[in-house]
Amino acid sequence: MFLLLHDFNPHRHVDFPYVTYGLIAVTVLVYLVQAMLPPSAFDQATINFGMIPIVVRDLYPQPVAWLPDWANLVTYAFLHADWLHLLTNMLFLWVFGDNIEDALGHFRFLIFYFACAILAALAHLLFNLDGNGPLIGASGAVAGVMGAYILLFPHVRVFVLAKIVWMIPLPVPAFLMLGFWVASQLFYALFASGEPVAWWAHVGGFVAGVALAPLLRRRGVKLFGGR
């Protein structure tokens, strides 16, 4: 229905959001390595490093003997199923991540990102206790970034390419665009459980971002800003 383009939200505290760009670079690099694998090895990598509920719950042995069960709550966020999956997540991280890094600081943003990834995975696990398929993708962590953004910068104009009659660029307040996004994720989580998408991870990550942003923001960074 719309394609995210960019926002107009200048940095106030950091000159260069190197954690955001570093996360994007590492995630893309991991996918490039994945893409060079034969299909069987690609699938095995998602099993080894994805988040499988019955493995994390210790109901089934960890596929990689040296990897602690809990580690998959983080490693899954660096794997992606295909280019579209990767590019969608990295686009949202590129648009919104730099401002959340600016509002939190480099180190706290890194902790925030991993915490959102973990909490998103746990939300998925909670609703899929006996799941035996691997959860992969940065969607949960990126949803956390989006949750922080809607709390810290709800009035910033976000430019999206929307289809009305033709595809046209439109500036919309962040709270409208992100509110619509999370409402759609919750709808699909409740009514489209048969879809092979981790809707609850998206919702869980978003809620985690909303909860953590006030705790980790810099002094002086106000809630509901961006006017």
Beta strands, then each sheet from edge to edge (+ up, - down):
strand 1: 2-7
strand 2: 157-163
strand 3: 167-173
sheet 1: 1+ 2- 3+
end
